[in-house]
Amino acid sequence: MLTRADLKQLAQIRLDDAIFLQQANRSSSAYYLAGYSVELALKACIAKLIQSDTIPEKAFINAIESMHNKLPLPPLRLASVGFGH
């Protein structure tokens, strides 16, 4: 299981790669990796809120998604972005 420190490190690595690709005029790939970096950083933030060094379990993510979807908000699909897998 990835720890919060692992997620933060991976986020920084992907951001560094995105910057390198942008400087090499590979904007599409840079955009993709920058988005992935943000995703990893968000996971690290959530891991900090849930438990100091772990990613939340799938059941917890599903419960959050279920509660959110009962509100008058756009649908939340956390599993589709890598949470709960």
N, C-alpha and C positions, 0 to 999 in steps of 0.2 A: 504494500500500500504506500502511496506517495505521502510524504510528510509535507507540512506547510513550507518548510525550508526548501524541499525539492521543487515544489510548485513555484516558489519565488525565483529560484535559480533558473528553472526552465523558462519562466516568463522573460527573464532578463536575456537569456541566450537567444530566444526567438525574436526579441526586440532588436538585439544587436544584429542578427541575421537580416531582419527587415530593413534596418538602416543601411546595411551593406548592399542589399539588393536595390534599394532606392537610388543609392549613389551610382550603381551600375546601370541605371535606367531600366530596371526590371520592376516597374511600378505594380503590375498585377500581382506578381509573386510577393513583393514587399507588403502590399495591402493585405494579402492573405495571412502572412506571418505576423503582421502587426495585430490583426484580429485575434489570432491564436494566442499571442502574448497577452492581450487583454483578457481573454477567456481564462488563461492560467492564473493571472493576477486576481481575477474575481474569485476563482476557486480558493486561492490562498486566503483571501479576505473572509470568505464564508467559513473555511476551516478554522480560522482564528475565532470566529464567533461561536461556532458549534463546539469544537473541541480543539485544544491548542495545537495539536500536531497531526490531525487526520482529516481526510475528506469524509463528509457525512455519508452514511449508508443509503442505499437506494430507497428503502422504506421511508426514511426521513424526507428525502427529496420529493418522493411521491406525495407525502402528506402536505408538504408546502405547496406543491403544484395544485393539489386538490382544493386546499383552502383558498388559494389565490383565484382559482377558476370559479369559485362561488361568488366572488365579488364582481361588481360591474366594471371590470378591467379587461383589456385585451388578453387573450389566452396566454398562459405561461407554459412553455414546454422545456423545462430544465433538462430532461433526459435527452432531448434532441441536440443539446450543446455539450453533452459529455458528463453531466451530473447524474449520479445514480447508476452508472454502468460498472 
